[in-house]
Amino acid sequence: MENPHSERHAILLERIVKNADKCTELILELNHCVEEIIRANAYVKTAADLATKYRKNVQYNLEATSARSLSSDPHQTPD
C-alpha cells in the first residue's frame, strides 16, 4: 500500500532542495562580493593604521617635549 502523501512530500522536498541550492548560490555570490570589498578597503585600513600610529607618536613626543621643557626651564613654577 502506497503512502497517499508521498507525491506531495516529494514535491515539497524538491522545492526545499531547489530553494536550498538557490540560497547556497546567493551566499557564494555574497562571499565573493565581501572579499572584493575587503580587498578594496585594504589601502584604507593601511592608511588608518598609519594615521593612528602617527597620532600616538605625536602625542608621545608632545608629552616628552613638554615634560623636558618644564624640567629644564628655571623660570617655570610648578602648579
All heavy atoms as a GROMACS GRO file, in nm:
protein
  629
    1MET      N    1   0.084  -0.118   0.000
    1MET     CA    2   0.000   0.000   0.000
    1MET      C    3   0.089   0.124   0.000
    1MET      O    4   0.178   0.140   0.081
    1MET     CB    5  -0.089  -0.003   0.123
    1MET     CG    6  -0.188   0.105   0.128
    1MET     SD    7  -0.306   0.062   0.257
    1MET     CE    8  -0.419   0.191   0.239
    2GLU      N    9   0.062   0.212  -0.091
    2GLU     CA   10   0.143   0.332  -0.108
    2GLU      C   11   0.091   0.443  -0.018
    2GLU      O   12  -0.028   0.457   0.006
    2GLU     CB   13   0.139   0.377  -0.253
    2GLU     CG   14   0.241   0.483  -0.285
    2GLU     CD   15   0.242   0.517  -0.432
    2GLU    OE1   16   0.237   0.425  -0.514
    2GLU    OE2   17   0.248   0.637  -0.462
    3ASN      N   18   0.186   0.523   0.029
    3ASN     CA   19   0.152   0.636   0.114
    3ASN      C   20   0.077   0.738   0.030
    3ASN      O   21   0.128   0.783  -0.072
    3ASN     CB   22   0.280   0.695   0.172
    3ASN     CG   23   0.254   0.810   0.268
    3ASN    OD1   24   0.144   0.859   0.280
    3ASN    ND2   25   0.360   0.852   0.335
    4PRO      N   26  -0.040   0.783   0.074
    4PRO     CA   27  -0.117   0.879  -0.006
    4PRO      C   28  -0.053   1.017  -0.012
    4PRO      O   29  -0.084   1.098  -0.099
    4PRO     CB   30  -0.253   0.885   0.064
    4PRO     CG   31  -0.229   0.835   0.202
    4PRO     CD   32  -0.113   0.742   0.194
    5HIS      N   33   0.038   1.042   0.079
    5HIS     CA   34   0.101   1.174   0.084
    5HIS      C   35   0.240   1.175   0.019
    5HIS      O   36   0.305   1.279   0.017
    5HIS     CB   37   0.112   1.221   0.229
    5HIS     CG   38  -0.019   1.226   0.301
    5HIS    ND1   39  -0.116   1.319   0.272
    5HIS    CD2   40  -0.068   1.149   0.400
    5HIS    CE1   41  -0.220   1.300   0.351
    5HIS    NE2   42  -0.193   1.197   0.430
    6SER      N   43   0.284   1.064  -0.030
    6SER     CA   44   0.421   1.054  -0.082
    6SER      C   45   0.444   1.149  -0.200
    6SER      O   46   0.553   1.208  -0.212
    6SER     CB   47   0.457   0.912  -0.120
    6SER     OG   48   0.376   0.868  -0.226
    7GLU      N   49   0.347   1.164  -0.287
    7GLU     CA   50   0.364   1.255  -0.400
    7GLU      C   51   0.378   1.400  -0.353
    7GLU      O   52   0.465   1.473  -0.399
    7GLU     CB   53   0.245   1.243  -0.497
    7GLU     CG   54   0.263   1.324  -0.624
    7GLU     CD   55   0.146   1.307  -0.720
    7GLU    OE1   56   0.078   1.204  -0.713
    7GLU    OE2   57   0.126   1.399  -0.801
    8ARG      N   58   0.294   1.436  -0.260
    8ARG     CA   59   0.300   1.573  -0.203
    8ARG      C   60   0.435   1.594  -0.133
    8ARG      O   61   0.497   1.700  -0.146
    8ARG     CB   62   0.184   1.593  -0.105
    8ARG     CG   63   0.184   1.725  -0.034
    8ARG     CD   64   0.103   1.826  -0.112
    8ARG     NE   65   0.087   1.945  -0.031
    8ARG     CZ   66   0.122   2.065  -0.069
    8ARG    NH1   67   0.171   2.082  -0.190
    8ARG    NH2   68   0.105   2.167   0.008
    9HIS      N   69   0.481   1.495  -0.059
    9HIS     CA   70   0.609   1.504   0.011
    9HIS      C   71   0.724   1.518  -0.089
    9HIS      O   72   0.817   1.597  -0.066
    9HIS     CB   73   0.632   1.382   0.100
    9HIS     CG   74   0.543   1.378   0.219
    9HIS    ND1   75   0.534   1.269   0.299
    9HIS    CD2   76   0.458   1.469   0.274
    9HIS    CE1   77   0.450   1.290   0.397
    9HIS    NE2   78   0.400   1.411   0.383
   10ALA      N   79   0.718   1.445  -0.197
   10ALA     CA   80   0.823   1.452  -0.298
   10ALA      C   81   0.828   1.590  -0.361
   10ALA      O   82   0.937   1.646  -0.384
   10ALA     CB   83   0.801   1.345  -0.405
   11ILE      N   84   0.713   1.649  -0.388
   11ILE     CA   85   0.706   1.783  -0.446
   11ILE      C   86   0.764   1.886  -0.348
   11ILE      O   87   0.844   1.972  -0.386
   11ILE     CB   88   0.562   1.819  -0.487
   11ILE    CG1   89   0.517   1.732  -0.604
   11ILE    CG2   90   0.549   1.968  -0.521
   11ILE    CD1   91   0.369   1.743  -0.636
   12LEU      N   92   0.724   1.874  -0.222
   12LEU     CA   93   0.775   1.967  -0.121
   12LEU      C   94   0.926   1.952  -0.102
   12LEU      O   95   0.998   2.052  -0.091
   12LEU     CB   96   0.703   1.946   0.013
   12LEU     CG   97   0.556   1.990   0.017
   12LEU    CD1   98   0.493   1.950   0.149
   12LEU    CD2   99   0.544   2.140  -0.004
   13LEU      N  100   0.973   1.829  -0.100
   13LEU     CA  101   1.116   1.804  -0.085
   13LEU      C  102   1.194   1.862  -0.204
   13LEU      O  103   1.300   1.922  -0.186
   13LEU     CB  104   1.142   1.654  -0.071
   13LEU     CG  105   1.285   1.613  -0.041
   13LEU    CD1  106   1.333   1.678   0.088
   13LEU    CD2  107   1.296   1.463  -0.033
   14GLU      N  108   1.138   1.848  -0.322
   14GLU     CA  109   1.202   1.904  -0.441
   14GLU      C  110   1.211   2.056  -0.433
   14GLU      O  111   1.314   2.116  -0.466
   14GLU     CB  112   1.124   1.863  -0.566
   14GLU     CG  113   1.185   1.908  -0.696
   14GLU     CD  114   1.102   1.865  -0.816
   14GLU    OE1  115   1.029   1.766  -0.807
   14GLU    OE2  116   1.111   1.935  -0.919
   15ARG      N  117   1.106   2.119  -0.384
   15ARG     CA  118   1.106   2.265  -0.368
   15ARG      C  119   1.209   2.308  -0.264
   15ARG      O  120   1.280   2.408  -0.281
   15ARG     CB  121   0.968   2.314  -0.328
   15ARG     CG  122   0.868   2.311  -0.444
   15ARG     CD  123   0.729   2.352  -0.402
   15ARG     NE  124   0.726   2.484  -0.340
   15ARG     CZ  125   0.625   2.531  -0.268
   15ARG    NH1  126   0.516   2.457  -0.249
   15ARG    NH2  127   0.630   2.651  -0.216
   16ILE      N  128   1.218   2.231  -0.155
   16ILE     CA  129   1.315   2.263  -0.050
   16ILE      C  130   1.457   2.255  -0.104
   16ILE      O  131   1.540   2.344  -0.080
   16ILE     CB  132   1.295   2.170   0.072
   16ILE    CG1  133   1.164   2.205   0.143
   16ILE    CG2  134   1.413   2.181   0.168
   16ILE    CD1  135   1.123   2.105   0.249
   17VAL      N  136   1.487   2.149  -0.178
   17VAL     CA  137   1.620   2.131  -0.234
   17VAL      C  138   1.652   2.243  -0.332
   17VAL      O  139   1.763   2.299  -0.332
   17VAL     CB  140   1.634   1.992  -0.299
   17VAL    CG1  141   1.761   1.981  -0.380
   17VAL    CG2  142   1.627   1.883  -0.194
   18LYS      N  143   1.554   2.277  -0.415
   18LYS     CA  144   1.574   2.384  -0.513
   18LYS      C  145   1.602   2.517  -0.443
   18LYS      O  146   1.694   2.590  -0.482
   18LYS     CB  147   1.448   2.395  -0.600
   18LYS     CG  148   1.457   2.496  -0.711
   18LYS     CD  149   1.328   2.493  -0.793
   18LYS     CE  150   1.323   2.605  -0.894
   18LYS     NZ  151   1.196   2.607  -0.967
   19ASN      N  152   1.526   2.549  -0.338
   19ASN     CA  153   1.547   2.674  -0.265
   19ASN      C  154   1.680   2.673  -0.190
   19ASN      O  155   1.748   2.776  -0.181
   19ASN     CB  156   1.433   2.699  -0.168
   19ASN     CG  157   1.306   2.743  -0.239
   19ASN    OD1  158   1.312   2.802  -0.346
   19ASN    ND2  159   1.191   2.713  -0.180
   20ALA      N  160   1.720   2.558  -0.137
   20ALA     CA  161   1.849   2.547  -0.069
   20ALA      C  162   1.963   2.570  -0.168
   20ALA      O  163   2.063   2.635  -0.135
   20ALA     CB  164   1.862   2.411  -0.001
   21ASP      N  165   1.950   2.518  -0.289
   21ASP     CA  166   2.051   2.540  -0.392
   21ASP      C  167   2.060   2.689  -0.428
   21ASP      O  168   2.171   2.743  -0.444
   21ASP     CB  169   2.020   2.459  -0.518
   21ASP     CG  170   2.047   2.311  -0.501
   21ASP    OD1  171   2.120   2.274  -0.406
   21ASP    OD2  172   1.995   2.232  -0.583
   22LYS      N  173   1.946   2.756  -0.438
   22LYS     CA  174   1.947   2.900  -0.468
   22LYS      C  175   2.013   2.977  -0.354
   22LYS      O  176   2.092   3.068  -0.379
   22LYS     CB  177   1.804   2.951  -0.487
   22LYS     CG  178   1.743   2.918  -0.620
   22LYS     CD  179   1.605   2.979  -0.632
   22LYS     CE  180   1.539   2.942  -0.763
   22LYS     NZ  181   1.402   2.998  -0.772
   23CYS      N  182   1.983   2.939  -0.230
   23CYS     CA  183   2.043   3.006  -0.115
   23CYS      C  184   2.195   2.987  -0.115
   23CYS      O  185   2.270   3.081  -0.089
   23CYS     CB  186   1.985   2.953   0.016
   23CYS     SG  187   1.819   3.013   0.051
   24THR      N  188   2.238   2.866  -0.144
   24THR     CA  189   2.382   2.838  -0.148
   24THR      C  190   2.449   2.923  -0.254
   24THR      O  191   2.556   2.982  -0.230
   24THR     CB  192   2.407   2.689  -0.175
   24THR    OG1  193   2.343   2.613  -0.072
   24THR    CG2  194   2.553   2.656  -0.180
   25GLU      N  195   2.388   2.931  -0.370
   25GLU     CA  196   2.444   3.011  -0.480
   25GLU      C  197   2.453   3.158  -0.441
   25GLU      O  198   2.555   3.224  -0.464
   25GLU     CB  199   2.357   2.995  -0.604
   25GLU     CG  200   2.408   3.066  -0.726
   25GLU     CD  201   2.316   3.044  -0.846
   25GLU    OE1  202   2.256   2.936  -0.858
   25GLU    OE2  203   2.306   3.140  -0.926
   26LEU      N  204   2.349   3.210  -0.377
   26LEU     CA  205   2.349   3.351  -0.336
   26LEU      C  206   2.451   3.378  -0.226
   26LEU      O  207   2.515   3.484  -0.224
   26LEU     CB  208   2.209   3.393  -0.292
   26LEU     CG  209   2.106   3.402  -0.405
   26LEU    CD1  210   1.967   3.427  -0.350
   26LEU    CD2  211   2.144   3.509  -0.504
   27ILE      N  212   2.468   3.284  -0.135
   27ILE     CA  213   2.567   3.301  -0.028
   27ILE      C  214   2.708   3.302  -0.087
   27ILE      O  215   2.792   3.382  -0.045
   27ILE     CB  216   2.551   3.192   0.079
   27ILE    CG1  217   2.423   3.218   0.160
   27ILE    CG2  218   2.671   3.186   0.171
   27ILE    CD1  219   2.384   3.109   0.255
   28LEU      N  220   2.733   3.217  -0.186
   28LEU     CA  221   2.863   3.218  -0.251
   28LEU      C  222   2.888   3.351  -0.321
   28LEU      O  223   3.000   3.406  -0.316
   28LEU     CB  224   2.874   3.102  -0.350
   28LEU     CG  225   2.880   2.962  -0.288
   28LEU    CD1  226   2.873   2.855  -0.397
   28LEU    CD2  227   3.006   2.945  -0.205
   29GLU      N  228   2.786   3.404  -0.387
   29GLU     CA  229   2.799   3.534  -0.453
   29GLU      C  230   2.823   3.644  -0.351
   29GLU      O  231   2.907   3.733  -0.371
   29GLU     CB  232   2.673   3.565  -0.534
   29GLU     CG  233   2.682   3.694  -0.612
   29GLU     CD  234   2.556   3.723  -0.693
   29GLU    OE1  235   2.474   3.631  -0.714
   29GLU    OE2  236   2.541   3.839  -0.734
   30LEU      N  237   2.752   3.638  -0.239
   30LEU     CA  238   2.770   3.736  -0.132
   30LEU      C  239   2.913   3.730  -0.076
   30LEU      O  240   2.976   3.833  -0.054
   30LEU     CB  241   2.669   3.713  -0.020
   30LEU     CG  242   2.674   3.807   0.100
   30LEU    CD1  243   2.644   3.950   0.058
   30LEU    CD2  244   2.577   3.760   0.206
   31ASN      N  245   2.964   3.609  -0.055
   31ASN     CA  246   3.101   3.592  -0.008
   31ASN      C  247   3.201   3.655  -0.104
   31ASN      O  248   3.297   3.720  -0.063
   31ASN     CB  249   3.134   3.445   0.014
   31ASN     CG  250   3.075   3.390   0.141
   31ASN    OD1  251   3.038   3.464   0.231
   31ASN    ND2  252   3.066   3.259   0.148
   32HIS      N  253   3.177   3.634  -0.233
   32HIS     CA  254   3.265   3.692  -0.335
   32HIS      C  255   3.263   3.845  -0.327
   32HIS      O  256   3.368   3.910  -0.333
   32HIS     CB  257   3.221   3.644  -0.474
   32HIS     CG  258   3.302   3.702  -0.585
   32HIS    ND1  259   3.432   3.665  -0.610
   32HIS    CD2  260   3.271   3.797  -0.676
   32HIS    CE1  261   3.477   3.734  -0.713
   32HIS    NE2  262   3.381   3.815  -0.755
   33CYS      N  263   3.144   3.902  -0.311
   33CYS     CA  264   3.133   4.049  -0.301
   33CYS      C  265   3.203   4.100  -0.175
   33CYS      O  266   3.271   4.204  -0.180
   33CYS     CB  267   2.986   4.090  -0.299
   33CYS     SG  268   2.900   4.062  -0.455
   34VAL      N  269   3.189   4.031  -0.064
   34VAL     CA  270   3.254   4.072   0.060
   34VAL      C  271   3.406   4.066   0.044
   34VAL      O  272   3.478   4.155   0.091
   34VAL     CB  273   3.206   3.986   0.178
   34VAL    CG1  274   3.291   4.008   0.302
   34VAL    CG2  275   3.060   4.015   0.210
   35GLU      N  276   3.456   3.963  -0.022
   35GLU     CA  277   3.600   3.953  -0.047
   35GLU      C  278   3.650   4.070  -0.131
   35GLU      O  279   3.757   4.125  -0.104
   35GLU     CB  280   3.634   3.821  -0.115
   35GLU     CG  281   3.623   3.701  -0.024
   35GLU     CD  282   3.637   3.568  -0.097
   35GLU    OE1  283   3.650   3.568  -0.221
   35GLU    OE2  284   3.635   3.465  -0.029
   36GLU      N  285   3.572   4.110  -0.230
   36GLU     CA  286   3.609   4.226  -0.313
   36GLU      C  287   3.614   4.353  -0.230
   36GLU      O  288   3.705   4.435  -0.245
   36GLU     CB  289   3.511   4.243  -0.428
   36GLU     CG  290   3.527   4.144  -0.540
   36GLU     CD  291   3.430   4.169  -0.654
   36GLU    OE1  292   3.357   4.270  -0.651
   36GLU    OE2  293   3.428   4.086  -0.746
   37ILE      N  294   3.517   4.369  -0.142
   37ILE     CA  295   3.512   4.488  -0.056
   37ILE      C  296   3.633   4.489   0.038
   37ILE      O  297   3.697   4.593   0.058
   37ILE     CB  298   3.380   4.492   0.024
   37ILE    CG1  299   3.264   4.522  -0.072
   37ILE    CG2  300   3.386   4.596   0.135
   37ILE    CD1  301   3.127   4.505  -0.012
   38ILE      N  302   3.666   4.375   0.094
   38ILE     CA  303   3.781   4.366   0.185
   38ILE      C  304   3.910   4.402   0.111
   38ILE      O  305   3.994   4.476   0.163
   38ILE     CB  306   3.789   4.226   0.249
   38ILE    CG1  307   3.674   4.210   0.349
   38ILE    CG2  308   3.923   4.203   0.316
   38ILE    CD1  309   3.659   4.068   0.401
   39ARG      N  310   3.924   4.350  -0.011
   39ARG     CA  311   4.044   4.384  -0.090
   39ARG      C  312   4.048   4.533  -0.121
   39ARG      O  313   4.153   4.597  -0.116
   39ARG     CB  314   4.047   4.302  -0.219
   39ARG     CG  315   4.105   4.164  -0.203
   39ARG     CD  316   4.136   4.101  -0.337
   39ARG     NE  317   4.019   4.085  -0.423
   39ARG     CZ  318   3.935   3.982  -0.420
   39ARG    NH1  319   3.955   3.884  -0.336
   39ARG    NH2  320   3.833   3.975  -0.503
   40ALA      N  321   3.933   4.590  -0.155
   40ALA     CA  322   3.928   4.732  -0.189
   40ALA      C  323   3.958   4.820  -0.068
   40ALA      O  324   4.013   4.929  -0.081
   40ALA     CB  325   3.790   4.768  -0.247
   41ASN      N  326   3.924   4.772   0.052
   41ASN     CA  327   3.945   4.852   0.173
   41ASN      C  328   4.082   4.830   0.236
   41ASN      O  329   4.114   4.893   0.337
   41ASN     CB  330   3.837   4.818   0.277
   41ASN     CG  331   3.703   4.879   0.242
   41ASN    OD1  332   3.696   4.972   0.163
   41ASN    ND2  333   3.598   4.826   0.300
   42ALA      N  334   4.165   4.748   0.176
   42ALA     CA  335   4.297   4.720   0.234
   42ALA      C  336   4.380   4.847   0.244
   42ALA      O  337   4.446   4.871   0.346
   42ALA     CB  338   4.370   4.614   0.152
   43TYR      N  339   4.378   4.931   0.140
   43TYR     CA  340   4.455   5.055   0.143
   43TYR      C  341   4.399   5.153   0.246
   43TYR      O  342   4.475   5.225   0.312
   43TYR     CB  343   4.458   5.121   0.005
   43TYR     CG  344   4.536   5.042  -0.096
   43TYR    CD1  345   4.476   4.994  -0.212
   43TYR    CD2  346   4.671   5.014  -0.077
   43TYR    CE1  347   4.548   4.921  -0.304
   43TYR    CE2  348   4.744   4.942  -0.168
   43TYR     CZ  349   4.682   4.895  -0.282
   43TYR     OH  350   4.753   4.822  -0.373
   44VAL      N  351   4.268   5.153   0.262
   44VAL     CA  352   4.206   5.241   0.362
   44VAL      C  353   4.249   5.197   0.502
   44VAL      O  354   4.282   5.280   0.587
   44VAL     CB  355   4.052   5.239   0.348
   44VAL    CG1  356   3.987   5.317   0.460
   44VAL    CG2  357   4.010   5.294   0.214
   45LYS      N  358   4.251   5.067   0.525
   45LYS     CA  359   4.293   5.016   0.656
   45LYS      C  360   4.440   5.051   0.682
   45LYS      O  361   4.474   5.093   0.793
   45LYS     CB  362   4.274   4.865   0.663
   45LYS     CG  363   4.310   4.806   0.798
   45LYS     CD  364   4.296   4.656   0.799
   45LYS     CE  365   4.331   4.594   0.932
   45LYS     NZ  366   4.437   4.654   1.009
   46THR      N  367   4.524   5.036   0.582
   46THR     CA  368   4.665   5.072   0.598
   46THR      C  369   4.679   5.221   0.631
   46THR      O  370   4.755   5.257   0.723
   46THR     CB  371   4.743   5.039   0.470
   46THR    OG1  372   4.729   4.900   0.442
   46THR    CG2  373   4.889   5.074   0.483
   47ALA      N  374   4.607   5.306   0.562
   47ALA     CA  375   4.613   5.449   0.588
   47ALA      C  376   4.562   5.481   0.728
   47ALA      O  377   4.620   5.564   0.799
   47ALA     CB  378   4.531   5.526   0.483
   48ALA      N  379   4.456   5.416   0.770
   48ALA     CA  380   4.402   5.439   0.904
   48ALA      C  381   4.501   5.394   1.011
   48ALA      O  382   4.520   5.463   1.111
   48ALA     CB  383   4.269   5.365   0.920
   49ASP      N  384   4.566   5.280   0.990
   49ASP     CA  385   4.667   5.232   1.084
   49ASP      C  386   4.784   5.331   1.094
   49ASP      O  387   4.831   5.360   1.204
   49ASP     CB  388   4.718   5.094   1.044
   49ASP     CG  389   4.614   4.984   1.062
   49ASP    OD1  390   4.514   5.008   1.134
   49ASP    OD2  391   4.633   4.875   1.004
   50LEU      N  392   4.829   5.380   0.979
   50LEU     CA  393   4.939   5.477   0.979
   50LEU      C  394   4.899   5.606   1.050
   50LEU      O  395   4.978   5.663   1.127
   50LEU     CB  396   4.982   5.507   0.836
   50LEU     CG  397   5.058   5.394   0.765
   50LEU    CD1  398   5.079   5.431   0.618
   50LEU    CD2  399   5.191   5.367   0.832
   51ALA      N  400   4.778   5.653   1.026
   51ALA     CA  401   4.731   5.775   1.091
   51ALA      C  402   4.723   5.756   1.242
   51ALA      O  403   4.759   5.846   1.320
   51ALA     CB  404   4.596   5.817   1.035
   52THR      N  405   4.677   5.640   1.285
   52THR     CA  406   4.667   5.611   1.429
   52THR      C  407   4.806   5.608   1.492
   52THR      O  408   4.828   5.667   1.599
   52THR     CB  409   4.596   5.477   1.452
   52THR    OG1  410   4.464   5.484   1.396
   52THR    CG2  411   4.585   5.444   1.599
   53LYS      N  412   4.900   5.541   1.427
   53LYS     CA  413   5.037   5.537   1.479
   53LYS      C  414   5.099   5.676   1.482
   53LYS      O  415   5.168   5.712   1.579
   53LYS     CB  416   5.122   5.442   1.395
   53LYS     CG  417   5.086   5.297   1.416
   53LYS     CD  418   5.167   5.206   1.326
   53LYS     CE  419   5.121   5.062   1.339
   53LYS     NZ  420   5.188   4.973   1.246
   54TYR      N  421   5.075   5.755   1.379
   54TYR     CA  422   5.128   5.891   1.373
   54TYR      C  423   5.073   5.973   1.489
   54TYR      O  424   5.146   6.045   1.557
   54TYR     CB  425   5.093   5.956   1.239
   54TYR     CG  426   5.140   6.098   1.227
   54TYR    CD1  427   5.273   6.127   1.202
   54TYR    CD2  428   5.050   6.203   1.241
   54TYR    CE1  429   5.317   6.258   1.192
   54TYR    CE2  430   5.093   6.334   1.232
   54TYR     CZ  431   5.226   6.362   1.207
   54TYR     OH  432   5.269   6.490   1.197
   55ARG      N  433   4.942   5.964   1.512
   55ARG     CA  434   4.878   6.038   1.622
   55ARG      C  435   4.938   5.998   1.756
   55ARG      O  436   4.969   6.082   1.841
   55ARG     CB  437   4.727   6.014   1.622
   55ARG     CG  438   4.654   6.094   1.730
   55ARG     CD  439   4.507   6.053   1.742
   55ARG     NE  440   4.487   5.913   1.766
   55ARG     CZ  441   4.500   5.853   1.885
   55ARG    NH1  442   4.537   5.922   1.990
   55ARG    NH2  443   4.476   5.725   1.898
   56LYS      N  444   4.959   5.868   1.777
   56LYS     CA  445   5.018   5.822   1.903
   56LYS      C  446   5.161   5.872   1.918
   56LYS      O  447   5.202   5.912   2.028
   56LYS     CB  448   5.015   5.669   1.909
   56LYS     CG  449   4.878   5.612   1.932
   56LYS     CD  450   4.881   5.460   1.937
   56LYS     CE  451   4.742   5.403   1.957
   56LYS     NZ  452   4.744   5.256   1.959
   57ASN      N  453   5.238   5.872   1.810
   57ASN     CA  454   5.375   5.924   1.815
   57ASN      C  455   5.378   6.073   1.844
   57ASN      O  456   5.461   6.119   1.922
   57ASN     CB  457   5.449   5.894   1.684
   57ASN     CG  458   5.486   5.748   1.670
   57ASN    OD1  459   5.498   5.677   1.769
   57ASN    ND2  460   5.505   5.704   1.548
   58VAL      N  461   5.289   6.148   1.781
   58VAL     CA  462   5.282   6.291   1.806
   58VAL      C  463   5.247   6.316   1.952
   58VAL      O  464   5.308   6.401   2.019
   58VAL     CB  465   5.180   6.359   1.712
   58VAL    CG1  466   5.148   6.500   1.757
   58VAL    CG2  467   5.232   6.358   1.569
   59GLN      N  468   5.149   6.244   2.005
   59GLN     CA  469   5.109   6.261   2.144
   59GLN      C  470   5.225   6.230   2.238
   59GLN      O  471   5.253   6.304   2.332
   59GLN     CB  472   4.989   6.170   2.176
   59GLN     CG  473   4.933   6.189   2.315
   59GLN     CD  474   4.872   6.326   2.335
   59GLN    OE1  475   4.815   6.384   2.243
   59GLN    NE2  476   4.887   6.380   2.454
   60TYR      N  477   5.296   6.122   2.210
   60TYR     CA  478   5.412   6.084   2.293
   60TYR      C  479   5.519   6.192   2.289
   60TYR      O  480   5.572   6.233   2.393
   60TYR     CB  481   5.470   5.950   2.244
   60TYR     CG  482   5.599   5.915   2.312
   60TYR    CD1  483   5.600   5.858   2.439
   60TYR    CD2  484   5.722   5.939   2.250
   60TYR    CE1  485   5.719   5.826   2.502
   60TYR    CE2  486   5.841   5.908   2.312
   60TYR     CZ  487   5.839   5.851   2.438
   60TYR     OH  488   5.957   5.820   2.500
   61ASN      N  489   5.549   6.240   2.169
   61ASN     CA  490   5.652   6.342   2.156
   61ASN      C  491   5.612   6.475   2.220
   61ASN      O  492   5.696   6.544   2.280
   61ASN     CB  493   5.689   6.364   2.009
   61ASN     CG  494   5.768   6.248   1.953
   61ASN    OD1  495   5.849   6.191   2.024
   61ASN    ND2  496   5.744   6.215   1.828
   62LEU      N  497   5.485   6.511   2.211
   62LEU     CA  498   5.438   6.632   2.278
   62LEU      C  499   5.453   6.620   2.429
   62LEU      O  500   5.497   6.714   2.496
   62LEU     CB  501   5.292   6.661   2.241
   62LEU     CG  502   5.266   6.719   2.103
   62LEU    CD1  503   5.116   6.724   2.076
   62LEU    CD2  504   5.328   6.857   2.092
   63GLU      N  505   5.414   6.505   2.481
   63GLU     CA  506   5.428   6.484   2.625
   63GLU      C  507   5.575   6.483   2.666
   63GLU      O  508   5.611   6.540   2.769
   63GLU     CB  509   5.360   6.354   2.666
   63GLU     CG  510   5.208   6.360   2.657
   63GLU     CD  511   5.142   6.225   2.677
   63GLU    OE1  512   5.213   6.125   2.701
   63GLU    OE2  513   5.018   6.220   2.669
   64ALA      N  514   5.660   6.420   2.587
   64ALA     CA  515   5.802   6.413   2.620
   64ALA      C  516   5.867   6.550   2.614
   64ALA      O  517   5.945   6.587   2.703
   64ALA     CB  518   5.872   6.316   2.525
   65THR      N  519   5.836   6.629   2.512
   65THR     CA  520   5.899   6.761   2.500
   65THR      C  521   5.844   6.858   2.604
   65THR      O  522   5.918   6.941   2.654
   65THR     CB  523   5.881   6.819   2.359
   65THR    OG1  524   5.743   6.823   2.328
   65THR    CG2  525   5.957   6.739   2.257
   66SER      N  526   5.717   6.848   2.638
   66SER     CA  527   5.663   6.938   2.741
   66SER      C  528   5.720   6.902   2.877
   66SER      O  529   5.749   6.990   2.957
   66SER     CB  530   5.511   6.936   2.742
   66SER     OG  531   5.464   6.811   2.787
   67ALA      N  532   5.740   6.775   2.906
   67ALA     CA  533   5.800   6.734   3.033
   67ALA      C  534   5.945   6.780   3.038
   67ALA      O  535   5.993   6.826   3.142
   67ALA     CB  536   5.791   6.583   3.050
   68ARG      N  537   6.017   6.768   2.928
   68ARG     CA  538   6.156   6.810   2.921
   68ARG      C  539   6.167   6.961   2.937
   68ARG      O  540   6.254   7.012   3.006
   68ARG     CB  541   6.218   6.764   2.789
   68ARG     CG  542   6.368   6.768   2.791
   68ARG     CD  543   6.434   6.711   2.668
   68ARG     NE  544   6.356   6.611   2.598
   68ARG     CZ  545   6.337   6.609   2.467
   68ARG    NH1  546   6.393   6.700   2.391
   68ARG    NH2  547   6.265   6.516   2.411
   69SER      N  548   6.078   7.036   2.872
   69SER     CA  549   6.087   7.182   2.880
   69SER      C  550   6.049   7.231   3.019
   69SER      O  551   6.104   7.330   3.067
   69SER     CB  552   5.998   7.246   2.774
   69SER     OG  553   5.863   7.224   2.803
   70LEU      N  554   5.958   7.164   3.087
   70LEU     CA  555   5.924   7.202   3.223
   70LEU      C  556   6.041   7.178   3.318
   70LEU      O  557   6.067   7.259   3.407
   70LEU     CB  558   5.801   7.125   3.272
   70LEU     CG  559   5.666   7.166   3.214
   70LEU    CD1  560   5.557   7.074   3.265
   70LEU    CD2  561   5.634   7.310   3.251
   71SER      N  562   6.112   7.068   3.300
   71SER     CA  563   6.222   7.036   3.391
   71SER      C  564   6.346   7.120   3.362
   71SER      O  565   6.429   7.142   3.450
   71SER     CB  566   6.258   6.888   3.382
   71SER     OG  567   6.307   6.857   3.254
   72SER      N  568   6.361   7.172   3.242
   72SER     CA  569   6.481   7.249   3.208
   72SER      C  570   6.461   7.399   3.220
   72SER      O  571   6.557   7.474   3.216
   72SER     CB  572   6.528   7.213   3.068
   72SER     OG  573   6.432   7.257   2.975
   73ASP      N  574   6.338   7.448   3.234
   73ASP     CA  575   6.310   7.591   3.242
   73ASP      C  576   6.314   7.636   3.388
   73ASP      O  577   6.225   7.604   3.465
   73ASP     CB  578   6.174   7.622   3.179
   73ASP     CG  579   6.149   7.771   3.162
   73ASP    OD1  580   6.236   7.851   3.205
   73ASP    OD2  581   6.044   7.806   3.109
   74PRO      N  582   6.416   7.714   3.428
   74PRO     CA  583   6.425   7.756   3.569
   74PRO      C  584   6.318   7.857   3.608
   74PRO      O  585   6.287   7.873   3.725
   74PRO     CB  586   6.565   7.815   3.581
   74PRO     CG  587   6.601   7.857   3.442
   74PRO     CD  588   6.526   7.764   3.351
   75HIS      N  589   6.259   7.927   3.512
   75HIS     CA  590   6.158   8.029   3.542
   75HIS      C  591   6.019   7.968   3.553
   75HIS      O  592   5.926   8.039   3.591
   75HIS     CB  593   6.158   8.137   3.434
   75HIS     CG  594   6.288   8.207   3.422
   75HIS    ND1  595   6.339   8.287   3.522
   75HIS    CD2  596   6.382   8.206   3.325
   75HIS    CE1  597   6.455   8.335   3.485
   75HIS    NE2  598   6.486   8.286   3.365
   76GLN      N  599   6.006   7.844   3.521
   76GLN     CA  600   5.876   7.778   3.525
   76GLN      C  601   5.845   7.744   3.671
   76GLN      O  602   5.928   7.690   3.743
   76GLN     CB  603   5.880   7.649   3.441
   76GLN     CG  604   5.748   7.582   3.425
   76GLN     CD  605   5.658   7.655   3.325
   76GLN    OE1  606   5.707   7.731   3.243
   76GLN    NE2  607   5.529   7.635   3.336
   77THR      N  608   5.726   7.779   3.715
   77THR     CA  609   5.685   7.745   3.852
   77THR      C  610   5.594   7.626   3.850
   77THR      O  611   5.508   7.614   3.763
   77THR     CB  612   5.612   7.864   3.919
   77THR    OG1  613   5.499   7.897   3.840
   77THR    CG2  614   5.704   7.982   3.932
   78PRO      N  615   5.608   7.534   3.945
   78PRO     CA  616   5.520   7.417   3.948
   78PRO      C  617   5.378   7.459   3.986
   78PRO      O  618   5.360   7.556   4.059
   78PRO     CB  619   5.583   7.325   4.053
   78PRO     CG  620   5.683   7.406   4.126
   78PRO     CD  621   5.711   7.530   4.046
   79ASP      N  622   5.282   7.384   3.942
   79ASP     CA  623   5.140   7.413   3.973
   79ASP      C  624   5.104   7.377   4.114
   79ASP      O  625   5.150   7.296   4.178
   79ASP     CB  626   5.048   7.338   3.877
   79ASP     CG  627   5.059   7.393   3.736
   79ASP    OD1  628   5.094   7.511   3.723
   79ASP    OD2  629   5.034   7.317   3.642
   0.00000   0.00000   0.00000
